[in-house]
């Protein structure tokens, strides 16, 4: 019996979700034969060192760029774990409470890297007996992949497609998502399953306007940014503005994140993953990530000096959701200043500092201090590296024969329900939204069912599953309508009525 995993990421979001990072794995890590990674974002690779620490000894397959990015991202994550635990333990010690241990250390992260094995893209490779895999471009970040996996068992072959995180078409630097035409089952992300990106073709113009407004007020522009892809996308657009004479050359641009600096240098070395337009620029002697007024803040001292900069600077720093890293120092020094601007260019998970700021909180806690939110808060949604609802559906429509079922993962409930409703009603494909730890048994020639329903009650189980999903969709639509009309009393009344009926 062969067992393998796809991705092993750090949980992000509310406290109850983050707590999963500290719990034991639901399977014995030593029972896994191998692991395949779709890309290098920390919510997809962030628990790999923990998996290895607790007994996983198999190979970790991924693209060349993912391996290289992981070599800087994972040790950095280990450092963050150690630093946060050290800070928490000081408080726990003063309170006379039990001390805690980090999820993993820098050393654990470095040990896990020894098990990485990179694969070439677009080649069907047999990685175990009866299991073949092909890495295809996902268009999300450098080296991100859609996984095509063929599993042969008892003479029957089944094809699974894992989208990983799907990107947008015509995104700078990276290639477009590969069109896949066949699969028995698709496991699909749903981050923006209920949203449409606005102003995709205006994002550089929006960036220009925000820069001009901030500089006119005499402040700094602070941009919390993911170290991988988002920082490089920003450099790409700033470069365009500079080349077109629309960016004042006296504005200093700082990348204040050792991780983002290392990632940018990895991008510069891996041009084989670039799209046609970016490679063409390089051939013309214009690297899309090079700017004359760009400065890298590599050391702690370099970073601290930025606290003295009162105006005329664009500071790009990590983490993108403001929960860790040097960005918290820049927010602490600039968030309370009305002349400054904080620009969000990425998704902010529920429960993160970034989400609280975006949602309009006027007072936030940073490093144990209350900080007033008086700076202008801006967002440019068009920087998302995730496909929106239209992009996800467009990609799915390329299948010549529809898959037997689509499983929606990696998204908040509202996004998943909205996308599921469309796929079922418009494409006629069976859709499942797996619950946490729910299991399914997949076979080439039978209807898919949750594992606990497999057996003699198959037909009844299928009806129950369909009715359950229909009910979720109806409830979602009903409460969404009330919410949009601000009929909160109606929502409370209906919830109480439902609770009474099912109790």
N, C-alpha and C positions, 0 to 999 in steps of 0.2 A: 504494500500500500504506500503510494507516494503522497506526501503532503508538502505544499508550498504556500507562500504568502505573496500578496501584492501590496507593496508599500507598508510602511510601519511608522506612522507620523505622530507628532506631538499634538495632544489635544489642546485646542485654544478656545477661549470664550468664557462663559460664566464659571463661577467657582466649582459648581458641582460637576461640570464637564472637565475642568482642569484636574480635578481630583483623580480622574481615571489614570492620569500619568503615573501616579504613585502606587496604584494597585497592581497586584500580580496579573500577568497575562492569563487569559482564559484558556489558553492551550500551553502545553509544555514547550518552550522554545527549542529544546533539544530534539523534539519530534519533527521539526520542519527539515525538509531536505534542501530547500533553497528558497531564496527570496528574490523577487523582481521589483525594481523601482521604476516608477513612471517619470519622475523628475525630482529635482533637488530642493524643492521648497520644504521648509521644516515641518509643515503639517503632513508631509508625505514620507520624510526620512528621519524625523526627530527622535523617534524611539528605537532606531536601529542599534545604537550603542547599548541600550538597556536590554534589547533582545539578545545580543551577543554576550553581555555580562551575565545573563541568566541561563546560558547554556546553548544558544544557537551556534552551530559550527559550520553550517553550509555556505556555499558561495552566494554572493549578492550580485545579481546581474542588473546592468543598466547601460546607458549610453556613455561614451567617452567623456562628454561634457558634464554629465551628471556626476560621474566619479570624481572629476576634477573639482567641481563645485562643492561636492560633499566633503572633500578633503579640507576645506576651510570652514564650511557651515557647521559641521558636526563638532569639531573642537571648540568653535565659538559658542555653540549651544551648551557644551559641557562647562565652559567657563561661566556662562550665565547661570547655569544651575548651581555651581559652586558659590558664586558671588551672592546670589539671592538667599541661599540657605545660610551662608555665613552671616548675612545681615539679620535674617529671621532668628537665628540661634542666639545672637547677642540679646535680642528682646526676650526670647524664651528663657535664657539664662538669668536675666535680671528678674524675671517673673517666677523663677524657681520651677519652671516646667521642663518636661523632657525635650531633649534636643532632637532635631531631625537630620536625615542624610539627604544629599542631592540624589536626583533620579539617576544621574550618572556623572562622571567626572571627565575632565579633558583626557586623562589617560584611557578611560573606557572608550571614548570616542576614537582616539588614535588606534586602539586595538581593533575596533570594528572595521576600520578602513583596510586592514590586511585581508579581509574576506571579499572585497569588491573585485568584480570581474566585468570589464566593459565589453560590450558587443557592438558590432557594426550595425548601422541602420539598414532597413530594407532588405535584409537577408533572412531567409527562413533557417533557423538554427535549432538542431535537436539538442536540448540542454539536459534531457534525461530520457530514459527509455519510455517511448510512447508519448513524449511531450515535446512539442516544437513551439518556438516563439519567433515573432518578427516585430522589431521595433519600427514604428512609423512616426513621422513628425506630428506633434500635437499642436504646434503653433502657440504654445503657452509661454514658455521661457526657453532659454538656450538649452538644447539637449533634451527637451521634454518629449515624451513619447505616448502614443496610443499603443496598446499591446494587443497583438493578434496571437492567440494561444490555441493550438490544436492539441487535444487530449484524446488518445486512443486507449480504449479499455474493452476487453472481451470482444475484440474485432469490430467495435463500433467507434467512430470518430466524431468528436464534437468540437465545434469552434466557438471560443469565447473571445469577445472584444471588450477590453477595459479602456475607457477613454482617457483615464487619468484626468488631468485638467485640460479641457479644450480651450484653445485660444481663438482670437478673432482673425478673420481673413484680412489681409492688407495691413497687418500689424508691423511696425518697423522692426528691422533687424532679423527677426526669426521668419522661417518659412511658414506658409499657410498650413492649417491642419490637413492631413492626408485624407482623401476620400476613401472610405471602406465600403465595399459593395455587398459583402455577405458575412453572415454570422448566425449561429444558432441562438446565442444569447448575448445581449449587450449590457454591460455594467457601466452606467453613464453618470457623470457629474451633473449637479443641478444648482450650482451656486447662484446663478441669475436666471433660474427657471421661470420667474414671474416678472422679469424686468427687461426693458429695452434700453440699450445704451443711447444716450442723447448726445448730439453734437460731436459725433466721432470725428467729423471732418473739420471741426472748429477748435479742436483742443489746443493747437499751437497758438491760435488767435486768443483763446481764453487765457492761456499762460502769459502771453504778452501783455494783456490788459491788467492782469493781477500784478505782474512785475511793475508795470508803469504806475499803477495806483499806489502800491506800497512805497516805491521810491519817492513818489511825490509827497507822501505823508512824512517821509524821513525816518522810515523804520526798516526792519529786516523782514525778509520773506523766509519763513521756516517751513520746510517740507518734510514731514515724516514719510519715509519711503522704504519699501522693501529693498534689501541689498541686492537682490537678484532680479533682473529684468526691469523693474520699475525705475530704479536709479539710472539704468542705461537708456531707457526710453526717454527720461527727462533730459539726459545729456544729448540725445539725438535731436530732440526738439529745440533745446537751447542752441545747439550748433546750427540748426536751420535758421533760427532767428538771427544769430550772429552773421551767418553768411549773407543774409538778406538785408543786413544793416539795420535790423530792428531791435538789437540788444546793445545797450550802452556798454562799451568796452571798459568803462570805469567800474562797472558792477563786479564785485568779486564773487565767484561761485566756489563754495566749499563743499567737498564731500567729506563729512565728518563721521566716518564709520570705517574702521579697519576692514570690516567684512565687505562693505560695498566697494571699497578700493580694491580688495583682493578679487572680488567678483568681476569688477570692470577689467582688471588685467587678464582674467581668464577669458572674458569675452573677446578681448583683443587678440588672444592666441588661437581662438577656435572659429576662424572665419568660414570654415567649411559648413557651419550650421547657419550662416547668414543667408538671407534671401537675395534674389538677383539684384535688387536696387542697391542694397548695402555693399555687396561685393563690387558692383560697378563704381561706386563712390571711391572705394579703396584703390581700385585700378587707376582712377584719375588722380590719386594722391591726396584724397580728402577723407581721412578716417572719420566716420560719423560720431565717434566718441571723444574726439580731441578738440579742446577749446583753449585758446591762448590765456584766458583769464580764469582757468580752472585750477583750484588748489586742493591738494589732498592733505587732510589733517590726520596724519598717521599715528601720532603719539598722544598720550594723555595731556601733555603740556600744550601741544598744538590745539587740542580741543578746548582746554581751559581758557586759552587766549581769546577764543571766540566770544566768551562771556563779556569781554570788554568792547566788542564791536556793537555800536549802538545803531548804526544805519548803513544803508548801501550794500547789504550783503544778501546773497541767496545761500541758505544753509540747508543742505540735503543730508538727512541723518536717519539712522535706524534705531529702533525697530519701526516698521511701517504702521503698527497698531498702537505704538507708544507705550507698550507694556514693559519694555526693557531697553537697555542701551543708552547711548549718549543723547538721543532725542529728548529724554526726560529732562536733562539739564537745560537744553535750549528752550523747551517749553516753560520751565521754571523761570528763566530769565527774560522771556519775551511774551508769554501768554497774557500777562497783566498789562501790557503796554498797548494802548489804543492805536498807536501809529504802526504797529506791526501786523503781519498777516500770517496765519497758519493755513497752509494749503494741503488738503488731503487728496491723494491721487490713487488711493487703493481702498479695498474693502475693509471695513472695520467690524470685527466680530462683536456680537453681544457680550457685554461684560468687560470689554477692554477700555482703557483710558481714552483711546481714540474715538470709540463709539460714544462715550459719554460726552466728549467735547462736540462731536458732530451733532448729537441729539440735543444740544443746546444747554447743557449744564453750565451754570454761571460761576460755580465754585468747585474746583477739583483738588484732590490730594495728590501731591507729588513729593516723593521722598519724605513723607511724614508731615509736610506743610500744606496748608490750604492756599491755593493760588486762584486769584480771581481771573475769570475769562473775559478780558476786555479787548483783546486783539480781534481783528476781522477773521472770521472762519469761512474758508472757501473750500469747495470740492469740485474736482473735474472728474466726472464719472467715466469719461472716454478713455482714461488711462487703464481701465481694467484689462487684465490679461486673460480674463475669463469670457467666453462667448456668452452673449445674452440669450434670451428665449428664442429670438429669431435665428441666431447662429446655431444653437443646439438643434433646433428643429430642421434647419436647412441641412446640417450635417447628417442627421438621421434619415432624411428623405433620399439620400444618395444610395441607400441599400436597394439593390435590384429586386431581391426577395426580402420581405420584412422579416426580422428576427422573430423567433417564437415568443420571446418576452424581453422587456427592458426593465432593468433594476435601477432605480434612481437612488444615488448616494451623494454624499458630499454637498449637502445643502440644508438650509433651514426648512422647516415643515411647510411653510406657506409657499416657498419656491417649488418644492417637490410636488405638492398637491396641484398647483397651477399647471406645471409642466405635464404631470401625469394625466390630468384631465384632457389636455390637448392631444397628447399622443394616443390616448384611448379612443377619443371621439373622432379625431380627424384622420389619424393614420391607421386606426383599427388594430393596434398592437397591444397585447396584454402587458400591463405595467404593474410592478411591485415596488413599494416603498418599504424596504426592510427596516424592522425595528432593531434597536441595539441588541446584538448577539443572536438575532434570529437566523436560523439555518434553512437552506433550501437544497433540494436534491434535483440535479439537472441531468436529464437524459435526452439522447438524440431524437427519440420518436414518441415521447410522452409529454403531456402537459406538465408545466412546472408547478410545484406545490411547496409550501413551507414544509420542512422535514417532518414536523410533528403530525402533519396531516396525511403523509404517505401511507397508503394501506387501503382497506376495504371501503372506507368512507370518502374516497377520492372525489366523487361528484358532489357530495354534500359540502365537502371542504372547499371546493372551487366556488360553489354558490355563496358560501359564507364569506370567503375572501372578497369576492366581487361586491357583495352587499356592504361589507365593512368599508371598502374603499369608496363606494358610492355615497355612503353616509358621511364619511370624512369630507368629501367634496361638497356635499350639500351644506354641511355645517360651516365649512370654510366660506362659501359664497354668501350664505345668509348673514354671518357675522361681519364679513367684509363690507356688505351693503350698509348695515347698521353703523359700523365704525365710520365709514365715509360720510354718513349723514350726522355724525356725532350724537347718535341716539344711544348714549351709554346706559341710561335707565332701562331701555329695551333689552340691551345685551345682558345686563344683570338679571332682569326678569326672566329671560329665556334660559339662561344658564341654571337659575334656581329651579325652573320648571323641569328642565332635562334631568337635573340631579335628583329631583323628587321622583321622576318616572322610572329611573334606573336603580334607585336605592331599595 
